[in-house]
Amino acid sequence: MKKPLALLAAVLLCAACAPAANTTPAPAESTATPSTPVSLSASSGPQAPGGTVPATIGITWDQASKDAAADIAEKAMADFARPGVEERQWANDLARWLTPQATADYSAVDPANIPASRVTGPVTLSVDESNGYAVMAAVPTNAGTYTVQLLRTGKDAPWKVNRFTPPAS
């Protein structure tokens, strides 16, 4: 019986020594004011204070842009769909078609895990006429149709693959 009593005494002693809880109500919320105007997206306004919307003049879709995008999508997919190629050779061959981010993303891919081994038909593009910087390409392969995202930085800039998306299972 002495142990529980000693334990209770120790708990009460610790509770008596502990600081009291703060019972003062929290101050009312204040409204913060930004030091600079809120940045808007590119289509709605500047992305940085004093910035301007990027110029899209000259970045329109013409047949040459469509042909170039389809050509790059097909060539990139042909280099991607080579599961029998040694990893380093596969990555080096594929890198010429890729954005810097895609090069980093696909550098660790083992080509032996890619189910496609060849392109089997013509590329079809899904073009957003208001966006001359990006396009999605459907590339048929012997493992199904892959979606290839292509980007460019300007009208005369080359198309680069940013992502290969395998067929839906």
C-alpha positions in Angstrom: 0.0 0.0 0.0 3.0 2.3 0.5 4.0 2.1 -3.2 0.8 3.5 -4.6 0.7 6.2 -2.0 4.3 7.2 -2.7 3.6 7.3 -6.5 0.5 9.4 -5.9 2.5 11.8 -3.8 5.2 12.1 -6.5 2.6 12.8 -9.2 1.0 15.5 -7.1 4.3 17.1 -6.3 5.3 17.2 -10.0 1.9 18.7 -10.9 2.3 21.4 -8.3 5.7 22.3 -9.6 4.7 22.4 -13.3 3.9 25.8 -14.8 0.2 26.7 -15.1 -1.4 26.4 -18.5 -1.8 29.6 -20.4 -5.4 30.5 -20.2 -5.1 33.9 -21.9 -7.2 34.0 -25.0 -5.3 34.1 -28.3 -5.2 37.5 -29.9 -7.7 38.2 -32.7 -6.4 37.2 -36.1 -4.8 40.1 -38.0 -5.0 40.6 -41.7 -1.6 40.4 -43.3 -0.8 42.5 -46.3 1.5 41.3 -49.0 4.6 43.2 -49.7 4.2 42.7 -53.5 1.2 42.0 -55.7 0.1 38.4 -56.0 1.7 36.7 -59.1 -0.7 35.4 -61.6 -0.3 32.5 -64.1 1.0 33.2 -67.6 -2.4 33.3 -69.1 -3.8 35.6 -66.5 -0.9 38.0 -66.1 2.6 38.4 -64.8 4.2 35.5 -62.8 6.5 37.9 -61.0 6.2 41.5 -60.0 6.9 43.7 -62.9 6.9 40.7 -65.3 5.0 40.3 -68.5 3.1 37.5 -70.1 5.4 35.4 -72.4 5.0 36.3 -76.0 3.3 33.6 -78.0 3.5 35.5 -81.3 5.1 33.1 -83.8 4.4 30.1 -81.7 1.4 28.8 -83.7 0.6 25.5 -85.2 1.4 25.1 -88.8 1.9 21.8 -90.8 5.7 22.0 -90.4 5.3 22.1 -86.6 3.0 19.2 -86.6 5.2 17.2 -89.0 8.3 17.9 -86.9 6.5 16.9 -83.6 5.2 13.6 -85.2 8.6 12.8 -86.6 10.4 13.3 -83.2 7.7 11.3 -81.4 8.1 8.4 -83.8 12.0 8.5 -83.7 12.1 8.8 -79.9 9.6 6.0 -79.4 11.7 3.8 -81.8 14.8 4.4 -79.6 12.7 3.9 -76.4 11.2 0.6 -77.5 14.4 -1.4 -77.6 14.3 -3.8 -74.6 17.3 -5.8 -75.9 19.8 -2.9 -76.0 22.4 -2.5 -73.3 21.4 0.1 -70.7 24.1 2.7 -71.4 23.7 2.5 -75.2 19.9 2.8 -74.8 20.2 5.8 -72.5 22.7 7.5 -74.8 20.7 7.0 -77.9 17.5 8.1 -76.3 19.0 11.3 -74.7 19.1 13.2 -78.0 15.3 13.3 -78.1 14.7 14.2 -74.4 14.3 17.3 -72.3 16.9 17.7 -69.5 14.3 16.5 -67.0 13.4 13.5 -69.0 17.1 12.6 -69.5 17.4 12.5 -65.7 14.1 10.7 -65.2 14.9 7.9 -67.8 18.6 7.5 -66.9 17.7 4.8 -64.4 15.3 2.9 -66.6 16.3 -0.7 -67.5 15.3 -1.1 -71.1 14.7 -4.8 -70.5 11.6 -3.8 -68.6 10.0 -2.0 -71.6 7.3 -4.2 -73.1 7.3 -2.5 -76.6 9.9 -3.5 -79.1 8.8 -1.6 -82.2 6.6 1.2 -83.5 3.7 -0.3 -85.5 1.9 2.6 -87.1 1.6 6.3 -87.8 1.8 8.9 -85.0 -1.4 10.9 -84.3 -1.1 14.3 -82.5 -3.5 15.9 -80.0 -2.9 19.5 -80.7 -4.1 22.4 -78.5 -4.1 25.2 -81.0 -3.7 27.8 -78.2 -0.5 26.2 -77.0 2.4 26.1 -79.5 4.9 24.9 -76.8 3.5 21.4 -76.1 1.8 18.5 -77.8 0.7 15.0 -77.0 1.4 12.2 -79.5 -0.2 8.8 -79.7 2.4 6.3 -80.9 1.2 2.7 -81.6 3.6 -0.1 -80.7 3.5 -3.9 -80.5 2.7 -3.5 -76.8 -0.1 -0.9 -77.3 -0.3 2.8 -77.9 2.1 5.0 -75.9 1.4 8.7 -75.2 4.5 10.8 -75.8 4.5 14.4 -74.4 6.7 16.8 -76.5 7.8 20.3 -75.5 9.6 23.1 -77.3 10.9 26.5 -76.1 10.1 28.5 -79.2 8.9 28.2 -82.8 12.3 27.3 -84.2 13.4 25.3 -81.1 13.5 21.5 -81.6 10.8 19.3 -80.1 12.0 17.3 -77.1 10.2 14.4 -75.4 9.3 15.1 -71.8 7.4 11.9 -71.0 6.6 8.4 -72.3 3.3 7.1 -70.9 2.6 3.4 -71.5 -0.7 2.1 -72.7 -3.4 1.8 -70.0 -3.7 -1.7 -68.6 
